[in-house]
């Protein structure tokens, strides 16, 4: 069931939600949280599809906030709110409200969202694109217990990741961190199988991929060993190699689907390590609403510190030794003069 509202208000949207639930025969509200998605018109469809898929595991009221750019000063002066209310089969297992904000009202999105939040239910804000520099101090982010960003969608992912470390607040998380959950689980399980001491590690993956950086920082932070990063053609993360006292431990995934775990003294094993879609990542983040201390510790380890340790432990190129001086040659002996012929 869909209801379109033009030039509306938050109170009219709430009324449309109540009338819609009665029309489809589900007056009881069974949502467990409110998910606020901040995106643009181009990425709204994909973000909403991922949220609808995740709602099968976490029934929620989904509010999609789309700030429409004003093309002229006259448009900026005219504030307008359009909404599309979806219930029933059109909203999967929850409720969906698509909000399009025009003019000055786009600068005060929190005043539109606040009356639509479910009472006594946690709030999660997800910036699908164009996340603020400081999510916790953003007007919408201040309404939420959990704030989800995605540095992979930024124009400069590595610089964005550094900014996340500078402004981290408990409750912040990033989908670049969520993407490496299977890798972290597999590496931790591999280390549980052998009694050894890890001395160094290497993480290989695409250039400018924040997940590669986060996995390297997590290993360096937890194992207290130098971690080197290397570049590959991808897709995403491709391999992790750890040198230990019992031999190398290698987790290699060249095709983005199936990985091979190699441990010294044990047969190689094929493990499923498929790249997950956005719906699975969002569903994982909604399972826990408490601060992620492991993410905070890895993030605060810092890219600069990782670079410094990599430089210290980088293999030094052999310097060519100065050629040894040639031994001095002994002066050549003069040939004896011929005796003068006898007279």
C-alpha angles and dihedrals in degrees: 000000000000130000122187119207121188124198090356140151137234092256092055090050091053090050091051090052092053093046091047093052090051092048093056093041100248107112094156116090112225100171118130100199146356117253114199114196117196111196145127130260093262096056099031096096095053093043093049092047090053091049092049091051091048091049090071086072097031113031104209146155106256119205115190112200114199116179108205116212117239114235098198140017088256090058091049090055093054111075115199139166122204121184139188116201117202126187137165118011092357091061101040109226098337141037126283130199119182110202122196113192122200132187122344094350088070088068091057103045092144091066089057096044099044097071090049097056117112111252117251092002128117120256126221122189118200121189104202090185137001098026116192120256091244110029095183093057095043112111091241094039091055089065094059137081090204127035120196124195133170116219090184089070093054123102091237106028098180094050088046090053091053089052091052089057092051095051101033115148125179106270096040119120139160134218089228086067093045090055092064097052093103090048092052092047093049094047092048090050091049092054090049090061097060135044104229146120117245112224103179142350141203128206119200127194148112119325116258091015109142092204090063090052093047093050091050091049091047092053093046092047097047101036098035091222133122113269123201123203124211133183128243136169091256145176089221115297113007108176148352121205122191124188113212140171090260096048138278123326112202131185108186127182111171099164103041093245117058123036133194121222114205122188124176110259095013131090117259115263130206113224130185109247104158122173106253128224125238094262091060091047093051091046090054093050092050092056092075128034099179122099115281103232093181091057091048092051093049092045093050091050084080137216091248093058090047090053092049094051091046090054093049093050097038112121110259117233111240112257114226110246119235110262113260113252113259113250113259112259117238113247111263115254115244115244112251112260115252115254114253113256113262114255 
